[in-house]
């Protein structure tokens, strides 16, 4: 069994785990994401989690300036 990446959200006194999935963002950055629903008391919340690796976006090549 492989190890899972989990984020725990605590809202008021309620706690819930969310499984993070690897994500390659459209910008080129890498990281993890999760989404789901969470009940806190008599209210429901939609939860979105983004974990973006700082510096993971490929650097754009500098264009040579013509003189």
C-alpha positions in Angstrom: 0.0 0.0 0.0 1.4 3.4 -1.0 1.5 6.4 1.3 -1.2 9.0 0.8 -0.8 12.8 1.1 -3.5 14.1 3.4 -4.5 17.6 4.5 -6.6 18.0 7.6 -9.0 21.0 7.8 -10.3 22.2 11.1 -13.3 24.5 11.0 -14.7 25.5 14.4 -14.5 22.2 16.3 -15.0 19.9 13.3 -12.0 18.2 11.6 -11.9 16.3 8.3 -9.1 14.8 6.2 -8.9 15.3 2.5 -6.7 13.3 0.2 -4.4 15.4 -1.9 -3.8 14.5 -5.5 -0.7 15.5 -7.5 -1.5 18.4 -9.9 0.3 20.0 -12.8 -1.2 23.4 -13.2 -1.9 25.1 -16.5 0.7 27.8 -15.6 3.4 25.1 -15.5 3.6 25.0 -11.7 3.4 21.7 -9.8 1.7 20.8 -6.6 -1.3 19.1 -5.0 -5.0 19.7 -4.8 -8.1 18.4 -3.1 -11.8 19.3 -3.0 -14.8 18.0 -1.2 -17.6 18.8 1.2 -17.5 19.2 5.0 -20.3 19.4 7.5 -19.9 21.6 10.5 -22.8 21.5 12.8 -25.9 22.0 10.7 -24.1 23.7 7.8 -22.3 22.2 4.8 -19.2 23.7 3.2 -17.4 23.1 0.0 -13.6 22.8 0.6 -10.9 23.5 -2.0 -7.3 23.0 -1.2 -4.4 24.1 -3.4 -0.7 23.5 -2.6 1.6 25.1 -5.1 5.3 24.3 -5.0 7.0 27.7 -4.9 9.6 28.0 -7.8 8.2 25.0 -9.7 7.0 27.1 -12.7 9.5 26.8 -15.5 11.3 30.1 -16.1 10.5 31.8 -19.4 13.5 32.1 -21.7 14.6 35.7 -22.0 14.3 37.0 -25.6 17.4 38.4 -27.1 17.2 42.1 -27.7 18.2 43.1 -31.2 20.5 46.1 -31.3 
